[in-house]
Amino acid sequence: MPSARDRHLGEIETVLLHIAEARRRVSKARQTLAREGAPDRLIASLAISQEILDGERLRLQSTANPTPDERQRLAV
């Protein structure tokens, strides 16, 4: 039986997979809109969404697997 820590990290991994899928979907939508001549504001909005998803992925990864320096910062 997995430990509570392993179950918790498994949940984080599941969320990270969902974020990766969302990022792929945003990228595909962005390409489709650009190809179809959608307004620049829509394409730019999707670009921002990609950046936010990238940042959230990095934040969540660093929280789940912090370096020693990050552990100290997160403990404060």
Phi and psi restraints in degrees (range 20) as a CNS / XPLOR table:
assign (resid 1 and name C) (resid 2 and name N)
       (resid 2 and name CA) (resid 2 and name C) 1.0 -66.8 20.0 2
assign (resid 2 and name N) (resid 2 and name CA)
       (resid 2 and name C) (resid 3 and name N) 1.0 149.8 20.0 2
assign (resid 2 and name C) (resid 3 and name N)
       (resid 3 and name CA) (resid 3 and name C) 1.0 -71.4 20.0 2
assign (resid 3 and name N) (resid 3 and name CA)
       (resid 3 and name C) (resid 4 and name N) 1.0 165.6 20.0 2
assign (resid 3 and name C) (resid 4 and name N)
       (resid 4 and name CA) (resid 4 and name C) 1.0 -59.3 20.0 2
assign (resid 4 and name N) (resid 4 and name CA)
       (resid 4 and name C) (resid 5 and name N) 1.0 -40.0 20.0 2
assign (resid 4 and name C) (resid 5 and name N)
       (resid 5 and name CA) (resid 5 and name C) 1.0 -61.5 20.0 2
assign (resid 5 and name N) (resid 5 and name CA)
       (resid 5 and name C) (resid 6 and name N) 1.0 -43.3 20.0 2
assign (resid 5 and name C) (resid 6 and name N)
       (resid 6 and name CA) (resid 6 and name C) 1.0 -64.6 20.0 2
assign (resid 6 and name N) (resid 6 and name CA)
       (resid 6 and name C) (resid 7 and name N) 1.0 -39.5 20.0 2
assign (resid 6 and name C) (resid 7 and name N)
       (resid 7 and name CA) (resid 7 and name C) 1.0 -65.2 20.0 2
assign (resid 7 and name N) (resid 7 and name CA)
       (resid 7 and name C) (resid 8 and name N) 1.0 -40.9 20.0 2
assign (resid 7 and name C) (resid 8 and name N)
       (resid 8 and name CA) (resid 8 and name C) 1.0 -63.7 20.0 2
assign (resid 8 and name N) (resid 8 and name CA)
       (resid 8 and name C) (resid 9 and name N) 1.0 -46.2 20.0 2
assign (resid 8 and name C) (resid 9 and name N)
       (resid 9 and name CA) (resid 9 and name C) 1.0 -64.9 20.0 2
assign (resid 9 and name N) (resid 9 and name CA)
       (resid 9 and name C) (resid 10 and name N) 1.0 -32.7 20.0 2
assign (resid 9 and name C) (resid 10 and name N)
       (resid 10 and name CA) (resid 10 and name C) 1.0 -62.2 20.0 2
assign (resid 10 and name N) (resid 10 and name CA)
       (resid 10 and name C) (resid 11 and name N) 1.0 -38.7 20.0 2
assign (resid 10 and name C) (resid 11 and name N)
       (resid 11 and name CA) (resid 11 and name C) 1.0 -65.1 20.0 2
assign (resid 11 and name N) (resid 11 and name CA)
       (resid 11 and name C) (resid 12 and name N) 1.0 -41.1 20.0 2
assign (resid 11 and name C) (resid 12 and name N)
       (resid 12 and name CA) (resid 12 and name C) 1.0 -62.3 20.0 2
assign (resid 12 and name N) (resid 12 and name CA)
       (resid 12 and name C) (resid 13 and name N) 1.0 -43.7 20.0 2
assign (resid 12 and name C) (resid 13 and name N)
       (resid 13 and name CA) (resid 13 and name C) 1.0 -60.3 20.0 2
assign (resid 13 and name N) (resid 13 and name CA)
       (resid 13 and name C) (resid 14 and name N) 1.0 -38.8 20.0 2
assign (resid 13 and name C) (resid 14 and name N)
       (resid 14 and name CA) (resid 14 and name C) 1.0 -62.4 20.0 2
assign (resid 14 and name N) (resid 14 and name CA)
       (resid 14 and name C) (resid 15 and name N) 1.0 -44.1 20.0 2
assign (resid 14 and name C) (resid 15 and name N)
       (resid 15 and name CA) (resid 15 and name C) 1.0 -63.2 20.0 2
assign (resid 15 and name N) (resid 15 and name CA)
       (resid 15 and name C) (resid 16 and name N) 1.0 -41.7 20.0 2
assign (resid 15 and name C) (resid 16 and name N)
       (resid 16 and name CA) (resid 16 and name C) 1.0 -61.6 20.0 2
assign (resid 16 and name N) (resid 16 and name CA)
       (resid 16 and name C) (resid 17 and name N) 1.0 -37.4 20.0 2
assign (resid 16 and name C) (resid 17 and name N)
       (resid 17 and name CA) (resid 17 and name C) 1.0 -64.0 20.0 2
assign (resid 17 and name N) (resid 17 and name CA)
       (resid 17 and name C) (resid 18 and name N) 1.0 -40.5 20.0 2
assign (resid 17 and name C) (resid 18 and name N)
       (resid 18 and name CA) (resid 18 and name C) 1.0 -65.2 20.0 2
assign (resid 18 and name N) (resid 18 and name CA)
       (resid 18 and name C) (resid 19 and name N) 1.0 -39.3 20.0 2
assign (resid 18 and name C) (resid 19 and name N)
       (resid 19 and name CA) (resid 19 and name C) 1.0 -63.7 20.0 2
assign (resid 19 and name N) (resid 19 and name CA)
       (resid 19 and name C) (resid 20 and name N) 1.0 -42.5 20.0 2
assign (resid 19 and name C) (resid 20 and name N)
       (resid 20 and name CA) (resid 20 and name C) 1.0 -61.9 20.0 2
assign (resid 20 and name N) (resid 20 and name CA)
       (resid 20 and name C) (resid 21 and name N) 1.0 -41.8 20.0 2
assign (resid 20 and name C) (resid 21 and name N)
       (resid 21 and name CA) (resid 21 and name C) 1.0 -65.6 20.0 2
assign (resid 21 and name N) (resid 21 and name CA)
       (resid 21 and name C) (resid 22 and name N) 1.0 -42.0 20.0 2
assign (resid 21 and name C) (resid 22 and name N)
       (resid 22 and name CA) (resid 22 and name C) 1.0 -62.1 20.0 2
assign (resid 22 and name N) (resid 22 and name CA)
       (resid 22 and name C) (resid 23 and name N) 1.0 -40.2 20.0 2
assign (resid 22 and name C) (resid 23 and name N)
       (resid 23 and name CA) (resid 23 and name C) 1.0 -64.4 20.0 2
assign (resid 23 and name N) (resid 23 and name CA)
       (resid 23 and name C) (resid 24 and name N) 1.0 -41.7 20.0 2
assign (resid 23 and name C) (resid 24 and name N)
       (resid 24 and name CA) (resid 24 and name C) 1.0 -62.2 20.0 2
assign (resid 24 and name N) (resid 24 and name CA)
       (resid 24 and name C) (resid 25 and name N) 1.0 -40.2 20.0 2
assign (resid 24 and name C) (resid 25 and name N)
       (resid 25 and name CA) (resid 25 and name C) 1.0 -66.7 20.0 2
assign (resid 25 and name N) (resid 25 and name CA)
       (resid 25 and name C) (resid 26 and name N) 1.0 -41.3 20.0 2
assign (resid 25 and name C) (resid 26 and name N)
       (resid 26 and name CA) (resid 26 and name C) 1.0 -62.6 20.0 2
assign (resid 26 and name N) (resid 26 and name CA)
       (resid 26 and name C) (resid 27 and name N) 1.0 -43.6 20.0 2
assign (resid 26 and name C) (resid 27 and name N)
       (resid 27 and name CA) (resid 27 and name C) 1.0 -61.1 20.0 2
assign (resid 27 and name N) (resid 27 and name CA)
       (resid 27 and name C) (resid 28 and name N) 1.0 -44.6 20.0 2
assign (resid 27 and name C) (resid 28 and name N)
       (resid 28 and name CA) (resid 28 and name C) 1.0 -63.2 20.0 2
assign (resid 28 and name N) (resid 28 and name CA)
       (resid 28 and name C) (resid 29 and name N) 1.0 -44.0 20.0 2
assign (resid 28 and name C) (resid 29 and name N)
       (resid 29 and name CA) (resid 29 and name C) 1.0 -63.0 20.0 2
assign (resid 29 and name N) (resid 29 and name CA)
       (resid 29 and name C) (resid 30 and name N) 1.0 -40.4 20.0 2
assign (resid 29 and name C) (resid 30 and name N)
       (resid 30 and name CA) (resid 30 and name C) 1.0 -62.2 20.0 2
assign (resid 30 and name N) (resid 30 and name CA)
       (resid 30 and name C) (resid 31 and name N) 1.0 -44.6 20.0 2
assign (resid 30 and name C) (resid 31 and name N)
       (resid 31 and name CA) (resid 31 and name C) 1.0 -62.9 20.0 2
assign (resid 31 and name N) (resid 31 and name CA)
       (resid 31 and name C) (resid 32 and name N) 1.0 -42.8 20.0 2
assign (resid 31 and name C) (resid 32 and name N)
       (resid 32 and name CA) (resid 32 and name C) 1.0 -63.1 20.0 2
assign (resid 32 and name N) (resid 32 and name CA)
       (resid 32 and name C) (resid 33 and name N) 1.0 -46.8 20.0 2
assign (resid 32 and name C) (resid 33 and name N)
       (resid 33 and name CA) (resid 33 and name C) 1.0 -63.4 20.0 2
assign (resid 33 and name N) (resid 33 and name CA)
       (resid 33 and name C) (resid 34 and name N) 1.0 -41.4 20.0 2
assign (resid 33 and name C) (resid 34 and name N)
       (resid 34 and name CA) (resid 34 and name C) 1.0 -63.3 20.0 2
assign (resid 34 and name N) (resid 34 and name CA)
       (resid 34 and name C) (resid 35 and name N) 1.0 -43.5 20.0 2
assign (resid 34 and name C) (resid 35 and name N)
       (resid 35 and name CA) (resid 35 and name C) 1.0 -64.3 20.0 2
assign (resid 35 and name N) (resid 35 and name CA)
       (resid 35 and name C) (resid 36 and name N) 1.0 -34.7 20.0 2
assign (resid 35 and name C) (resid 36 and name N)
       (resid 36 and name CA) (resid 36 and name C) 1.0 -88.9 20.0 2
assign (resid 36 and name N) (resid 36 and name CA)
       (resid 36 and name C) (resid 37 and name N) 1.0 3.0 20.0 2
assign (resid 36 and name C) (resid 37 and name N)
       (resid 37 and name CA) (resid 37 and name C) 1.0 75.2 20.0 2
assign (resid 37 and name N) (resid 37 and name CA)
       (resid 37 and name C) (resid 38 and name N) 1.0 30.7 20.0 2
assign (resid 37 and name C) (resid 38 and name N)
       (resid 38 and name CA) (resid 38 and name C) 1.0 -64.2 20.0 2
assign (resid 38 and name N) (resid 38 and name CA)
       (resid 38 and name C) (resid 39 and name N) 1.0 158.5 20.0 2
assign (resid 38 and name C) (resid 39 and name N)
       (resid 39 and name CA) (resid 39 and name C) 1.0 -57.0 20.0 2
assign (resid 39 and name N) (resid 39 and name CA)
       (resid 39 and name C) (resid 40 and name N) 1.0 143.3 20.0 2
assign (resid 39 and name C) (resid 40 and name N)
       (resid 40 and name CA) (resid 40 and name C) 1.0 -55.8 20.0 2
assign (resid 40 and name N) (resid 40 and name CA)
       (resid 40 and name C) (resid 41 and name N) 1.0 -34.5 20.0 2
assign (resid 40 and name C) (resid 41 and name N)
       (resid 41 and name CA) (resid 41 and name C) 1.0 -63.0 20.0 2
assign (resid 41 and name N) (resid 41 and name CA)
       (resid 41 and name C) (resid 42 and name N) 1.0 -32.6 20.0 2
assign (resid 41 and name C) (resid 42 and name N)
       (resid 42 and name CA) (resid 42 and name C) 1.0 -71.6 20.0 2
assign (resid 42 and name N) (resid 42 and name CA)
       (resid 42 and name C) (resid 43 and name N) 1.0 -42.3 20.0 2
assign (resid 42 and name C) (resid 43 and name N)
       (resid 43 and name CA) (resid 43 and name C) 1.0 -66.0 20.0 2
assign (resid 43 and name N) (resid 43 and name CA)
       (resid 43 and name C) (resid 44 and name N) 1.0 -41.1 20.0 2
assign (resid 43 and name C) (resid 44 and name N)
       (resid 44 and name CA) (resid 44 and name C) 1.0 -64.0 20.0 2
assign (resid 44 and name N) (resid 44 and name CA)
       (resid 44 and name C) (resid 45 and name N) 1.0 -37.8 20.0 2
assign (resid 44 and name C) (resid 45 and name N)
       (resid 45 and name CA) (resid 45 and name C) 1.0 -62.8 20.0 2
assign (resid 45 and name N) (resid 45 and name CA)
       (resid 45 and name C) (resid 46 and name N) 1.0 -40.4 20.0 2
assign (resid 45 and name C) (resid 46 and name N)
       (resid 46 and name CA) (resid 46 and name C) 1.0 -68.6 20.0 2
assign (resid 46 and name N) (resid 46 and name CA)
       (resid 46 and name C) (resid 47 and name N) 1.0 -34.6 20.0 2
assign (resid 46 and name C) (resid 47 and name N)
       (resid 47 and name CA) (resid 47 and name C) 1.0 -62.6 20.0 2
assign (resid 47 and name N) (resid 47 and name CA)
       (resid 47 and name C) (resid 48 and name N) 1.0 -40.8 20.0 2
assign (resid 47 and name C) (resid 48 and name N)
       (resid 48 and name CA) (resid 48 and name C) 1.0 -64.3 20.0 2
assign (resid 48 and name N) (resid 48 and name CA)
       (resid 48 and name C) (resid 49 and name N) 1.0 -40.8 20.0 2
assign (resid 48 and name C) (resid 49 and name N)
       (resid 49 and name CA) (resid 49 and name C) 1.0 -60.1 20.0 2
assign (resid 49 and name N) (resid 49 and name CA)
       (resid 49 and name C) (resid 50 and name N) 1.0 -40.9 20.0 2
assign (resid 49 and name C) (resid 50 and name N)
       (resid 50 and name CA) (resid 50 and name C) 1.0 -60.8 20.0 2
assign (resid 50 and name N) (resid 50 and name CA)
       (resid 50 and name C) (resid 51 and name N) 1.0 -44.2 20.0 2
assign (resid 50 and name C) (resid 51 and name N)
       (resid 51 and name CA) (resid 51 and name C) 1.0 -62.8 20.0 2
assign (resid 51 and name N) (resid 51 and name CA)
       (resid 51 and name C) (resid 52 and name N) 1.0 -41.8 20.0 2
assign (resid 51 and name C) (resid 52 and name N)
       (resid 52 and name CA) (resid 52 and name C) 1.0 -64.6 20.0 2
assign (resid 52 and name N) (resid 52 and name CA)
       (resid 52 and name C) (resid 53 and name N) 1.0 -43.7 20.0 2
assign (resid 52 and name C) (resid 53 and name N)
       (resid 53 and name CA) (resid 53 and name C) 1.0 -63.7 20.0 2
assign (resid 53 and name N) (resid 53 and name CA)
       (resid 53 and name C) (resid 54 and name N) 1.0 -40.2 20.0 2
assign (resid 53 and name C) (resid 54 and name N)
       (resid 54 and name CA) (resid 54 and name C) 1.0 -61.6 20.0 2
assign (resid 54 and name N) (resid 54 and name CA)
       (resid 54 and name C) (resid 55 and name N) 1.0 -44.3 20.0 2
assign (resid 54 and name C) (resid 55 and name N)
       (resid 55 and name CA) (resid 55 and name C) 1.0 -64.5 20.0 2
assign (resid 55 and name N) (resid 55 and name CA)
       (resid 55 and name C) (resid 56 and name N) 1.0 -40.4 20.0 2
assign (resid 55 and name C) (resid 56 and name N)
       (resid 56 and name CA) (resid 56 and name C) 1.0 -67.0 20.0 2
assign (resid 56 and name N) (resid 56 and name CA)
       (resid 56 and name C) (resid 57 and name N) 1.0 -39.3 20.0 2
assign (resid 56 and name C) (resid 57 and name N)
       (resid 57 and name CA) (resid 57 and name C) 1.0 -60.4 20.0 2
assign (resid 57 and name N) (resid 57 and name CA)
       (resid 57 and name C) (resid 58 and name N) 1.0 -46.7 20.0 2
assign (resid 57 and name C) (resid 58 and name N)
       (resid 58 and name CA) (resid 58 and name C) 1.0 -63.6 20.0 2
assign (resid 58 and name N) (resid 58 and name CA)
       (resid 58 and name C) (resid 59 and name N) 1.0 -41.8 20.0 2
assign (resid 58 and name C) (resid 59 and name N)
       (resid 59 and name CA) (resid 59 and name C) 1.0 -62.4 20.0 2
assign (resid 59 and name N) (resid 59 and name CA)
       (resid 59 and name C) (resid 60 and name N) 1.0 -46.3 20.0 2
assign (resid 59 and name C) (resid 60 and name N)
       (resid 60 and name CA) (resid 60 and name C) 1.0 -67.1 20.0 2
assign (resid 60 and name N) (resid 60 and name CA)
       (resid 60 and name C) (resid 61 and name N) 1.0 -40.3 20.0 2
assign (resid 60 and name C) (resid 61 and name N)
       (resid 61 and name CA) (resid 61 and name C) 1.0 -62.4 20.0 2
assign (resid 61 and name N) (resid 61 and name CA)
       (resid 61 and name C) (resid 62 and name N) 1.0 -42.7 20.0 2
assign (resid 61 and name C) (resid 62 and name N)
       (resid 62 and name CA) (resid 62 and name C) 1.0 -71.0 20.0 2
assign (resid 62 and name N) (resid 62 and name CA)
       (resid 62 and name C) (resid 63 and name N) 1.0 -27.0 20.0 2
assign (resid 62 and name C) (resid 63 and name N)
       (resid 63 and name CA) (resid 63 and name C) 1.0 -73.9 20.0 2
assign (resid 63 and name N) (resid 63 and name CA)
       (resid 63 and name C) (resid 64 and name N) 1.0 -40.0 20.0 2
assign (resid 63 and name C) (resid 64 and name N)
       (resid 64 and name CA) (resid 64 and name C) 1.0 -74.1 20.0 2
assign (resid 64 and name N) (resid 64 and name CA)
       (resid 64 and name C) (resid 65 and name N) 1.0 -33.3 20.0 2
assign (resid 64 and name C) (resid 65 and name N)
       (resid 65 and name CA) (resid 65 and name C) 1.0 -132.0 20.0 2
assign (resid 65 and name N) (resid 65 and name CA)
       (resid 65 and name C) (resid 66 and name N) 1.0 64.0 20.0 2
assign (resid 65 and name C) (resid 66 and name N)
       (resid 66 and name CA) (resid 66 and name C) 1.0 -71.7 20.0 2
assign (resid 66 and name N) (resid 66 and name CA)
       (resid 66 and name C) (resid 67 and name N) 1.0 147.9 20.0 2
assign (resid 66 and name C) (resid 67 and name N)
       (resid 67 and name CA) (resid 67 and name C) 1.0 -74.7 20.0 2
assign (resid 67 and name N) (resid 67 and name CA)
       (resid 67 and name C) (resid 68 and name N) 1.0 167.0 20.0 2
assign (resid 67 and name C) (resid 68 and name N)
       (resid 68 and name CA) (resid 68 and name C) 1.0 -54.5 20.0 2
assign (resid 68 and name N) (resid 68 and name CA)
       (resid 68 and name C) (resid 69 and name N) 1.0 -41.7 20.0 2
assign (resid 68 and name C) (resid 69 and name N)
       (resid 69 and name CA) (resid 69 and name C) 1.0 -64.6 20.0 2
assign (resid 69 and name N) (resid 69 and name CA)
       (resid 69 and name C) (resid 70 and name N) 1.0 -41.2 20.0 2
assign (resid 69 and name C) (resid 70 and name N)
       (resid 70 and name CA) (resid 70 and name C) 1.0 -67.8 20.0 2
assign (resid 70 and name N) (resid 70 and name CA)
       (resid 70 and name C) (resid 71 and name N) 1.0 -35.6 20.0 2
assign (resid 70 and name C) (resid 71 and name N)
       (resid 71 and name CA) (resid 71 and name C) 1.0 -58.8 20.0 2
assign (resid 71 and name N) (resid 71 and name CA)
       (resid 71 and name C) (resid 72 and name N) 1.0 -43.4 20.0 2
assign (resid 71 and name C) (resid 72 and name N)
       (resid 72 and name CA) (resid 72 and name C) 1.0 -64.9 20.0 2
assign (resid 72 and name N) (resid 72 and name CA)
       (resid 72 and name C) (resid 73 and name N) 1.0 -43.9 20.0 2
assign (resid 72 and name C) (resid 73 and name N)
       (resid 73 and name CA) (resid 73 and name C) 1.0 -65.0 20.0 2
assign (resid 73 and name N) (resid 73 and name CA)
       (resid 73 and name C) (resid 74 and name N) 1.0 -40.7 20.0 2
assign (resid 73 and name C) (resid 74 and name N)
       (resid 74 and name CA) (resid 74 and name C) 1.0 -69.5 20.0 2
assign (resid 74 and name N) (resid 74 and name CA)
       (resid 74 and name C) (resid 75 and name N) 1.0 -26.1 20.0 2
assign (resid 74 and name C) (resid 75 and name N)
       (resid 75 and name CA) (resid 75 and name C) 1.0 -74.8 20.0 2
assign (resid 75 and name N) (resid 75 and name CA)
       (resid 75 and name C) (resid 76 and name N) 1.0 -18.7 20.0 2
